[in-house]
């Protein structure tokens, strides 16, 4: 269930009280929006979209995803994707590895090995454990699913380059923090680390 407006306001107030740097970010940027990154209507569709976007610039990924979505005439279900097949995904612009990943996701969801219908009831780490057996879905992709699809408020994606750059810029660091360093520094933002991460993204891309 998405967080309420009151919960988000409490989260923003909490991280703004951490230190003057976070207070400045909150003042300079708009309130966080956690449901704007993916266009898919279902959890399966949003995961397929996330796989498509991996390691690609925004416009290129958007074009490939638009063509990928168009290979299915109707709901983008696992069964429809499996019927379309590998060649259709490749013709839409997906690399061979990404086409295989999307098909593996479709296979596992269709077989009930990945239960997207119930995944929203699981704790964060259990969601990650449910998703990472899918080829092409690592911890980062699972964390983006937690943030932008399930809208969980205490996810801290320490491997995300944008968060690391935004943190370094916000705190005027000479070097990017390592994931280990960022994990330790992020403890202060609990239980709203997602919101802190969102502001660090905004510091890089206002």
C-alpha positions, -999 to 999 in steps of 0.1 A, spaced: 0 0 0 15 34 -9 24 57 20 -2 84 28 5 120 24 7 124 61 33 96 63 54 112 36 53 146 54 65 129 86 93 112 67 104 145 51 103 162 85 123 134 101 152 135 76 152 173 75 159 172 113 190 150 108 213 178 99 215 211 80 225 194 48 193 173 46 173 204 57 187 222 27 179 194 3 143 193 15 140 231 11 155 232 -24 137 202 -40 101 193 -44 84 168 -21 93 131 -30 73 112 -56 79 75 -54 55 62 -81 67 81 -112 95 60 -126 76 31 -141 48 32 -166 36 -5 -164 2 -12 -150 12 -44 -132 40 -56 -111 52 -80 -138 51 -53 -164 71 -29 -142 97 -55 -135 101 -62 -172 104 -24 -177 131 -22 -150 151 -50 -167 148 -30 -200 161 1 -184 192 -15 -168 225 3 -178 208 24 -205 204 62 -208 168 73 -203 157 81 -239 173 49 -254 157 28 -227 123 45 -231 124 38 -269 132 2 -264 106 -3 -237 79 14 -259 87 -11 -287 89 -40 -262 55 -31 -248 41 -30 -283 49 -66 -291 20 -76 -269 -15 -65 -282 -33 -62 -249 -23 -68 -213 14 -74 -208 11 -107 -190 37 -134 -185 18 -157 -209 16 -131 -236 53 -124 -234 62 -161 -235 40 -165 -266 57 -135 -283 91 -151 -276 128 -143 -278 129 -130 -314 101 -105 -308 119 -91 -277 152 -89 -297 135 -71 -326 122 -45 -301 158 -37 -292 165 -57 -261 199 -73 -259 201 -111 -259 207 -111 -221 178 -88 -214 154 -107 -237 164 -139 -218 159 -122 -185 124 -110 -194 115 -145 -206 129 -160 -174 108 -136 -153 77 -145 -174 84 -182 -170 89 -180 -132 58 -159 -127 37 -181 -149 49 -212 -130 42 -196 -96 79 -197 -86 78 -159 -82 45 -148 -66 40 -112 -75 4 -114 -63 15 -118 -27 49 -101 -28 36 -68 -14 29 -86 19 65 -96 24 92 -78 43 118 -59 22 146 -86 24 121 -113 16 110 -94 -15 146 -92 -26 151 -129 -20 119 -137 -40 132 -117 -70 169 -123 -73 167 -159 -85 153 -144 -117 180 -141 -143 190 -104 -147 174 -92 -115 200 -84 -88 197 -66 -56 197 -31 -72 167 -40 -95 149 -55 -66 155 -24 -45 141 -2 -73 110 -24 -73 107 -19 -36 110 18 -39 90 26 -70 65 -2 -73 58 -12 -36 68 23 -24 86 11 7 100 39 28 132 24 43 152 11 13 188 22 11 203 14 -24 240 18 -15 251 4 -49 232 31 -68 256 54 -85 232 83 -85 227 81 -47 264 79 -41 271 109 -64 242 129 -48 254 121 -13 290 132 -21 277 164 -37 254 172 -9 280 167 18 309 182 -3 330 150 -2 361 148 -23 354 112 -32 323 91 -36 315 70 -5 319 33 -10 287 12 -7 300 0 27 306 36 39 272 47 26 255 18 43 269 30 77 262 67 70 226 59 60 217 45 94 208 80 106 180 83 81 161 53 94 132 45 91 129 67 60 161 59 40 141 58 8 132 94 12 168 104 18 179 84 -13 152 103 -33 167 137 -23 202 125 -32 189 116 -67 174 150 -70 207 166 -61 221 149 -92 191 154 -115 169 183 -101 
